[in-house]
Amino acid sequence: MFLISKGRIYLLFLCAVLAFLALGINSYFNFSRIGPGETLSLKFFAENFIYYTILIVLLLTIIFITIITKSKNICKELDKIIELSRQGKYSGGAQLKKLGILGGKIIDINSQLNLLNEMKSLKISSLSSTINFLLEKSKQSVLLLDAQGMVTKISRYLIEQSGMPEKDLINKYAEDIFEKFKYSNLIVELRKSKFSILESPMILDSMEEPINVNLVVYPIFNYKNEISNCICTLVSDEEVEQLEQPTALPEILPQPKETEKKKNLHEPQFFKRFTDIFR
């Protein structure tokens, strides 16, 4: 099977028709100029020659019209398949088999694309399961945002330490949760820096009063160097100071007094960290 453009088909048809017409007309006039002594059989041969030339031209015209009609039918069939695929009603290669060899090749290409899509889907599901596992085991208060700033996943640690219902955070925009969170401005800032620090009141339906929290937002870039996700972590004031002064030398802290040691022994570690985060 050969694929050829419509313009070349028109050009081929025109050249063939003109060639046969020129040959027939030229031959007829040559036979007609033989002279007065021409025989009746020679004139009959000349007329037959031009007659068969006309028949060949008509045959070429019929073949040309058939090819054009077939091409239009193939285009219509492909348009139907595209529309069915857009509506999700495409069931396989039943429609493509009507196209003959071309349909078979399209079926092979479609099978390879489906295989690649399945491999990508498996990879994406595996990465999603990995993210869920890390969020389950993480000892940090983490929120995962999508490209529109909606909270898609949260860490188990944040739910356990805060006692907040998961439904109050999941599938909600960060701008509705944090009062000073402006996602559009934050995206512009994250394109220039590795992270952004924000202090904002946290407002939820289950809270009687807003709680002031520290947010550190990290951008996640895709292969097009576009921000596809953001990771928000709730941190304490001490962690914010460390992030703001990454090059500062660690200070030698004085030893806590005996009374402070006893107090720290009675206070659970996870509760202390949670109070530091929501200070």
Phi, psi and omega per residue, in radians:
M1 nan 2.354 3.140
F2 -2.023 2.431 3.051
L3 -1.850 2.221 -3.100
I4 -2.389 2.567 -3.100
S5 -1.277 2.784 -3.105
K6 -1.128 -0.661 -3.141
G7 -1.097 -0.691 3.126
R8 -1.221 -0.592 3.080
I9 -1.122 -0.767 3.098
Y10 -1.062 -0.756 -3.130
L11 -1.134 -0.733 3.120
L12 -1.104 -0.765 3.124
F13 -1.102 -0.778 -3.115
L14 -1.109 -0.747 3.133
C15 -1.124 -0.726 -3.140
A16 -1.134 -0.773 -3.137
V17 -1.125 -0.802 -3.139
L18 -1.117 -0.657 3.134
A19 -1.134 -0.780 -3.140
F20 -1.198 -0.688 3.108
L21 -1.136 -0.751 3.127
A22 -1.116 -0.728 3.109
L23 -1.103 -0.779 -3.123
G24 -1.147 -0.796 -3.114
I25 -1.152 -0.768 3.139
N26 -1.100 -0.745 3.138
S27 -1.159 -0.670 -3.137
Y28 -1.090 -0.794 -3.129
F29 -1.200 -0.570 3.102
N30 -1.167 -0.748 3.102
F31 -1.171 -0.554 -3.095
S32 -1.301 -0.401 -3.090
R33 -1.638 0.285 -3.110
I34 -1.161 -0.569 3.086
G35 2.321 3.012 -3.102
P36 -1.193 -0.314 -3.124
G37 -1.537 0.238 -3.109
E38 -1.179 2.600 3.123
T39 -1.534 2.853 3.141
L40 -1.179 -0.582 -3.133
S41 -1.161 -0.604 3.124
L42 -1.192 -0.685 3.096
K43 -1.175 -0.645 3.099
F44 -1.127 -0.678 3.101
F45 -1.123 -0.681 3.130
A46 -1.149 -0.707 3.131
E47 -1.202 -0.660 3.079
N48 -1.121 -0.641 -3.127
F49 -1.106 -0.815 3.133
I50 -1.181 -0.534 3.117
Y51 -1.157 -0.806 3.136
Y52 -1.200 -0.527 3.068
T53 -1.109 -0.739 3.106
I54 -1.135 -0.688 3.113
L55 -1.086 -0.720 3.120
I56 -1.112 -0.710 3.110
V57 -1.103 -0.732 3.103
L58 -1.116 -0.684 3.112
L59 -1.116 -0.738 3.087
L60 -1.080 -0.679 3.124
T61 -1.116 -0.739 3.120
I62 -1.115 -0.759 3.112
I63 -1.077 -0.738 -3.138
F64 -1.089 -0.792 3.141
I65 -1.118 -0.665 3.118
T66 -1.107 -0.757 3.136
I67 -1.088 -0.780 -3.139
I68 -1.106 -0.727 3.135
T69 -1.108 -0.752 3.108
K70 -1.068 -0.734 -3.141
S71 -1.089 -0.710 3.109
K72 -1.149 -0.659 3.104
N73 -1.127 -0.669 3.100
I74 -1.116 -0.758 3.116
C75 -1.085 -0.735 3.119
K76 -1.112 -0.708 -3.138
E77 -1.147 -0.699 3.101
L78 -1.162 -0.659 3.085
D79 -1.092 -0.676 3.097
K80 -1.110 -0.752 -3.136
I81 -1.123 -0.710 3.110
I82 -1.091 -0.739 3.139
E83 -1.161 -0.698 3.092
L84 -1.128 -0.685 3.111
S85 -1.143 -0.655 3.126
R86 -1.150 -0.590 3.138
Q87 -1.533 -0.067 -3.138
G88 1.349 0.343 -3.099
K89 -1.838 0.081 -3.130
Y90 -1.323 2.130 -2.990
S91 -1.806 -0.125 -3.127
G92 2.631 -2.509 -3.037
G93 -1.731 0.257 -3.114
A94 -1.073 -0.749 -3.134
Q95 -1.286 -0.600 -3.090
L96 -1.269 -0.432 -3.135
K97 -1.125 -0.376 3.106
K98 -1.210 -0.314 -3.083
L99 -1.552 0.035 3.087
G100 1.297 -2.356 -3.092
I101 -1.103 -0.684 3.118
L102 -1.063 -0.743 3.113
G103 -1.096 -0.685 3.106
G104 -1.089 -0.717 3.116
K105 -1.145 -0.688 3.113
I106 -1.137 -0.648 3.093
I107 -1.096 -0.714 3.110
D108 -1.117 -0.761 3.113
I109 -1.098 -0.736 3.141
N110 -1.107 -0.654 3.117
S111 -1.133 -0.735 3.122
Q112 -1.138 -0.704 3.120
L113 -1.147 -0.689 3.096
N114 -1.106 -0.663 3.109
L115 -1.125 -0.755 3.113
L116 -1.133 -0.715 3.114
N117 -1.116 -0.660 3.115
E118 -1.147 -0.709 3.105
M119 -1.120 -0.704 3.101
K120 -1.155 -0.674 3.123
S121 -1.116 -0.708 3.102
L122 -1.122 -0.696 3.123
K123 -1.148 -0.738 3.140
I124 -1.138 -0.749 3.127
S125 -1.129 -0.635 3.097
S126 -1.143 -0.747 3.108
L127 -1.131 -0.663 3.107
S128 -1.121 -0.720 3.096
S129 -1.137 -0.638 3.099
T130 -1.121 -0.745 3.112
I131 -1.089 -0.756 3.116
N132 -1.068 -0.704 3.128
F133 -1.118 -0.789 -3.132
L134 -1.129 -0.668 3.116
L135 -1.215 -0.536 3.087
E136 -1.200 -0.658 -3.059
K137 -1.656 -0.164 -3.080
S138 -1.188 2.508 3.072
K139 -1.788 0.543 3.101
Q140 -2.247 2.701 3.087
S141 -1.507 1.817 -2.977
V142 -2.165 2.427 2.979
L143 -2.180 2.320 3.119
L144 -1.809 2.159 -3.122
L145 -1.879 2.590 3.048
D146 -1.565 -2.968 -3.056
A147 -1.180 -0.325 3.119
Q148 -1.705 0.022 3.128
G149 1.520 0.313 3.105
M150 -1.609 2.453 3.119
V151 -1.327 2.023 -3.124
T152 -1.787 -0.554 -3.140
K153 -2.535 2.636 3.069
I154 -2.386 2.693 -3.117
S155 -1.364 2.612 3.108
R156 -1.125 -0.545 -3.125
Y157 -1.078 -0.715 3.141
L158 -1.121 -0.722 -3.133
I159 -1.170 -0.754 -3.091
E160 -1.193 -0.724 -3.067
Q161 -1.362 -0.558 -3.093
S162 -1.623 -0.442 -3.075
G163 1.294 0.248 3.139
M164 -1.370 2.443 3.037
P165 -1.160 2.443 -3.116
E166 -1.092 -0.558 -3.118
K167 -1.155 -0.364 3.117
D168 -1.322 -0.256 -3.089
L169 -2.006 -0.712 -3.014
I170 -1.231 2.497 3.117
N171 1.036 0.515 3.042
K172 -2.134 2.602 -3.133
Y173 -1.322 2.477 -3.113
A174 -1.082 -0.510 3.130
E175 -1.162 -0.433 3.095
D176 -1.467 -0.269 -3.119
I177 -1.696 -0.735 -3.120
F178 -1.915 2.165 -2.984
E179 -1.098 -0.683 -3.060
K180 -1.709 0.219 -3.106
F181 -1.495 1.908 3.094
K182 -1.981 1.789 -2.958
Y183 -1.132 -0.716 -3.118
S184 -1.095 -0.752 3.099
N185 -1.184 -0.611 -3.124
L186 -1.171 -0.669 3.127
I187 -1.080 -0.730 3.116
V188 -1.083 -0.708 -3.140
E189 -1.220 -0.664 -3.097
L190 -1.239 -0.397 3.078
R191 -1.222 -0.306 -3.111
K192 -1.839 -0.302 -3.075
S193 -2.354 2.894 -3.102
K194 -1.346 -0.473 3.124
F195 -2.752 2.919 3.116
S196 -2.352 2.417 -3.128
I197 -1.873 2.317 -3.081
L198 -2.447 2.369 3.040
E199 -1.946 2.136 -3.032
S200 -2.629 2.584 2.980
P201 -1.185 2.455 3.126
M202 -1.811 2.154 -3.056
I203 -2.102 2.140 3.083
L204 -2.318 2.770 3.141
D205 -1.140 -0.534 -3.101
S206 -1.450 -0.097 -3.127
M207 -1.672 2.403 3.063
E208 -1.351 -0.658 -3.138
E209 -2.329 2.608 3.092
P210 -1.111 2.585 3.100
I211 -2.020 2.244 -3.139
N212 -1.384 2.189 -3.096
V213 -2.267 2.798 3.037
N214 -1.828 2.226 -3.137
L215 -1.987 2.359 2.967
V216 -2.056 2.087 -3.044
V217 -1.911 2.187 3.124
Y218 -1.960 2.333 3.117
P219 -1.482 2.571 3.024
I220 -2.050 2.060 -3.088
F221 -1.711 2.545 3.018
N222 -1.610 -3.036 -3.057
Y223 -1.219 -0.284 3.063
K224 -1.550 0.162 -3.121
N225 1.074 0.628 3.059
E226 -1.957 2.569 3.132
I227 -1.329 1.975 -3.126
S228 -1.779 -0.456 3.129
N229 -2.580 2.859 3.034
C230 -2.363 2.479 3.071
I231 -1.908 2.103 3.115
C232 -1.860 2.247 3.077
T233 -2.082 2.410 3.073
L234 -1.634 2.105 -3.023
V235 -2.200 2.915 3.125
S236 -1.502 3.020 3.136
D237 -1.128 -0.635 3.136
E238 -1.121 -0.696 3.123
E239 -1.194 -0.577 3.077
V240 -1.140 -0.733 3.117
E241 -1.100 -0.671 3.107
Q242 -1.151 -0.653 3.122
L243 -1.243 -0.610 3.138
E244 -1.289 -0.441 3.120
Q245 -2.178 1.241 -3.069
P246 -1.236 -0.407 -3.090
T247 -1.664 -0.047 -3.108
A248 -1.210 2.487 3.123
L249 -1.306 2.481 3.140
P250 -1.164 2.361 3.140
E251 -1.521 2.611 3.089
I252 -1.452 1.868 -3.079
L253 -1.343 2.478 3.076
P254 -1.202 2.649 3.127
Q255 -1.185 2.381 3.137
P256 -1.171 2.654 3.135
K257 -1.232 2.896 -3.078
E258 -1.098 -0.663 3.140
T259 -1.167 -0.630 3.116
E260 -1.190 -0.631 3.105
K261 -1.091 -0.783 3.137
K262 -1.111 -0.654 3.141
K263 -1.148 -0.714 3.133
N264 -1.170 -0.512 3.124
L265 -1.177 -0.593 -3.104
H266 -1.462 -0.278 -3.090
E267 -1.677 2.156 3.129
P268 -1.043 2.474 -3.084
Q269 -1.126 -0.737 -3.084
F270 -1.183 -0.581 3.131
F271 -1.210 -0.659 3.105
K272 -1.076 -0.760 -3.138
R273 -1.142 -0.667 -3.125
F274 -1.179 -0.689 3.090
T275 -1.170 -0.555 3.085
D276 -1.190 -0.652 -3.129
I277 -1.171 -0.764 -3.083
F278 -1.740 0.676 3.128
R279 -1.281 nan nan
